Amino acid sequence: MNFFGHAVVAGWADKRAEHALGSMLPDFEAMTRVSLIEVRDADIQRGIDLHHRTDDAFHRTSAFRSWTAAALLSLTDAGVRRGTARAVSHIATEMFLDGWLADEPTLADGYLAALDLEVNGSLRWQDGGEAYDRLSGRLSTWGAPRDYADPLFVLRRLGDALRLRPSLAIAPEEAERVAACLPRLQRRVQREARELLHELRDALGLQD
C-alpha cells in the first residue's frame, strides 16, 4: 500500500495525527533513502506497527493479487520485461488506489494534519531530519495525491521510482507499452477499490 492509503487505514483505527504519521513513515524512509533511527512517541510507533500489518494484509487480498496478476500478464504480453512488469503492476496499483482515495475530500484531513506535525522531539533520523522535512513540506504543499488518478503522471512516477534499479527500470522502448497498459489497470482499481477496502478491514479486524 502507498503512503496516502496507509494514512486512510490508520484513521480507521485511530484518528490522531501521530498515528497517521507513523503509518506513513516506513514509506517515507524508502522515499528519502534515510533511516529512521529512533521513535520516541508511542502513537507514532503504533502507526508504524500498523503499517507493517496493513502491508502484509493488503498484499494478501484477493483484489490486489488479481489486479497485479492481470496487469503483469498485460504488460508482459505487450513486450515489457518480466521484472519491470512485476514492479510496474505492483507500484502502479498502489498509486492508482491512492488516486481513487484522494477523490474523497474528507480523507485528506488526517493525512495533511499528520504532515504538519512538529516531530523534532519525537523522531531521530540518520541525517537529522533534513530529508524528511523537505519531503513532508513538499507533500503538504501538493495536498491529497489526486494526480495519482492520472495514468501519465503515474508513468512518470514509475520512471522515477525504478530508474536507479537497472534490472527493473523502464527502458525507453518499454515506456509506450507501459503507458498503453496503465489506463486499463486504473479503471479496474477504481471499479473494485471498495471491495478491496472491505476485505482489508476484515483482515485487520477494524470495523466500520
GIUR-V127670 format. One line per field, one symbol per residue. ss: DSSP state (2 for helix, 1 for strand, 0 for the rest). phi: phi as a letter, one per 40 degrees, with the letter a starting at -180 (. if undefined). psi: psi as a letter, one per 30 degrees, with the letter a starting at -180 (. if undefined). Layout:
ss = ???
phi = ???
psi = ???
//
This chain:
ss = 0022222222222000222222222222222200011110022222222222222222220222222222222222200002222222222222222222200000222222222000000011100002222222222222000222202222222222220000000002222222222222222222222222222222220000
phi = .cdcdccccdcccacccccccdcccdccdcccfbcccabbbcccccccccdcccdccccccccccccccccdcccccchcdcccccccccccdccccdccccccdcccccccccccccbdcbbbbdbggcccdcccccccccgdcccccbdcccdcccdccbccbdcbdccdccdcccdcccdccdccdccbccccccccdcccgbcc
psi = kleeeeeeeefeekfkeeeeeeffeeeeeeefhkkjekkgkeeeeeeeeeeeeeeeeeffkeeeeeeeeeeeeeeeffgkkeeeeeeeeeeeeeeeeeeeeffjefffeeeeeeffkjgeffkjlegggeeeeeeeeeeeeeakiffffjeeeeeeeeeeeffgjeffkjleffeeeeeffeeeeeeeeeegeeeeeeeeeeefgkl.
//
